[in-house]
Amino acid sequence: MRIFTIGDIHGNVVLLKKILKKVNFDYNEDKLIILGDIVDRGKHSKECIEELTKIKNKVFVIGNHDARFQKWLIHGGMHLIWRIGGGQATLRSYGGKHKVPNHHREFLLTGVPYHIENNCMFVHGGFQPKKKLEDHTPHNFYTNRTLIGFAKKKRIPKFDHVFVGHTTTQFVGLGAKKPLTYHNLTLLDTGAGYFFGRLTLMDIFTREYWQVGRRE
């Protein structure tokens, strides 16, 4: 079984389908670890979730945008931060709460704050290495950015490698459109949520990666 992890998709179903096709992804045999922020900004959040539900072996790590969507589904009400951060595009893609299919709701409920596999850590935002994982809140895992500064100085303890999304590489590495690695941390949000960005998929074993952009 090949195992891939993918950075923030942000409602770009065309890029999602292209990158899965690029690696000849087998929806029944391969495995995909999703680093969160499937929804918002792009026009096709609904279609992105629909495509991901077709994959048999998958892990959905919750991102901050996904968490806001979940909260809206459960409690209703649209927080201003979500609206200006791309939530309006997600609502338009569905056409209303009553139009969110049950299997999409079920998929969203499978989301986890982090995932550990082959001694690798997969998390949307990050965590504090000196703090026990159980002492973090879900909000910590999908919003934390301090891990990047830590990894720039030294290896993150306990894990062979850590994969994160959330922090767009272009804003960290002076316009970098490729994944950034600091010691044993790799940033995979390469800006698919923005016009200038790309969507990145990486093999967790070989660290080979593939990218697609809007002009490809």
TANORJO-V706085 format. One record per residue. N is the residue number from 0. D_CENTER is the distance of its C-alpha to the mean C-alpha in Angstrom with 1 decimal. Layout:
# TANORJO-V706085
[[N | D_CENTER] [N | D_CENTER]]
This chain:
# TANORJO-V706085
[[0 | 21.0] [1 | 18.5] [2 | 15.1] [3 | 12.2] [4 | 8.6] [5 | 6.3] [6 | 4.6] [7 | 3.9] [8 | 6.4] [9 | 8.3] [10 | 11.1] [11 | 12.2] [12 | 13.5] [13 | 16.0] [14 | 13.7] [15 | 11.8] [16 | 15.3] [17 | 16.6] [18 | 14.3] [19 | 14.8] [20 | 18.5] [21 | 18.7] [22 | 18.2] [23 | 20.2] [24 | 17.6] [25 | 19.7] [26 | 18.3] [27 | 20.8] [28 | 20.9] [29 | 17.7] [30 | 14.7] [31 | 11.0] [32 | 8.5] [33 | 5.1] [34 | 2.9] [35 | 2.6] [36 | 4.6] [37 | 6.0] [38 | 9.3] [39 | 11.7] [40 | 13.5] [41 | 13.9] [42 | 16.7] [43 | 15.3] [44 | 12.8] [45 | 15.3] [46 | 15.6] [47 | 11.9] [48 | 12.1] [49 | 15.5] [50 | 14.6] [51 | 12.1] [52 | 14.9] [53 | 17.1] [54 | 15.6] [55 | 17.7] [56 | 16.0] [57 | 12.4] [58 | 10.5] [59 | 8.1] [60 | 6.8] [61 | 7.2] [62 | 6.1] [63 | 9.3] [64 | 9.5] [65 | 9.1] [66 | 11.7] [67 | 13.9] [68 | 14.0] [69 | 14.9] [70 | 17.5] [71 | 19.0] [72 | 19.3] [73 | 21.1] [74 | 23.1] [75 | 23.3] [76 | 23.8] [77 | 21.6] [78 | 21.0] [79 | 21.8] [80 | 18.8] [81 | 16.6] [82 | 19.1] [83 | 19.2] [84 | 15.4] [85 | 15.0] [86 | 15.7] [87 | 18.9] [88 | 17.3] [89 | 15.5] [90 | 18.9] [91 | 20.8] [92 | 18.8] [93 | 20.0] [94 | 23.3] [95 | 23.5] [96 | 22.5] [97 | 25.2] [98 | 23.7] [99 | 20.4] [100 | 21.2] [101 | 21.6] [102 | 19.4] [103 | 16.5] [104 | 17.4] [105 | 17.8] [106 | 14.3] [107 | 12.9] [108 | 15.3] [109 | 14.1] [110 | 11.0] [111 | 11.6] [112 | 11.2] [113 | 11.0] [114 | 12.1] [115 | 14.9] [116 | 16.2] [117 | 19.0] [118 | 19.1] [119 | 15.6] [120 | 13.3] [121 | 9.5] [122 | 8.3] [123 | 5.9] [124 | 9.1] [125 | 11.9] [126 | 15.3] [127 | 19.0] [128 | 20.4] [129 | 23.9] [130 | 23.0] [131 | 22.7] [132 | 19.3] [133 | 21.3] [134 | 22.4] [135 | 19.0] [136 | 17.9] [137 | 14.6] [138 | 14.6] [139 | 15.1] [140 | 12.1] [141 | 9.6] [142 | 12.0] [143 | 13.8] [144 | 14.3] [145 | 17.6] [146 | 16.3] [147 | 16.4] [148 | 20.0] [149 | 20.9] [150 | 19.6] [151 | 21.5] [152 | 24.6] [153 | 24.2] [154 | 22.4] [155 | 20.3] [156 | 22.6] [157 | 22.3] [158 | 19.4] [159 | 20.0] [160 | 16.6] [161 | 13.5] [162 | 10.0] [163 | 7.8] [164 | 5.5] [165 | 7.1] [166 | 10.4] [167 | 11.2] [168 | 13.4] [169 | 16.1] [170 | 16.8] [171 | 17.2] [172 | 19.0] [173 | 21.4] [174 | 19.7] [175 | 18.0] [176 | 16.1] [177 | 15.4] [178 | 13.4] [179 | 15.3] [180 | 16.7] [181 | 18.8] [182 | 20.8] [183 | 18.4] [184 | 15.2] [185 | 12.9] [186 | 10.6] [187 | 8.3] [188 | 7.4] [189 | 10.7] [190 | 11.1] [191 | 10.5] [192 | 10.9] [193 | 14.3] [194 | 17.3] [195 | 17.8] [196 | 14.4] [197 | 13.1] [198 | 10.3] [199 | 10.2] [200 | 10.5] [201 | 12.3] [202 | 14.9] [203 | 14.6] [204 | 18.4] [205 | 19.6] [206 | 16.9] [207 | 17.8] [208 | 15.2] [209 | 15.4] [210 | 14.5] [211 | 15.5] [212 | 16.4] [213 | 18.2] [214 | 21.6] [215 | 21.2]]
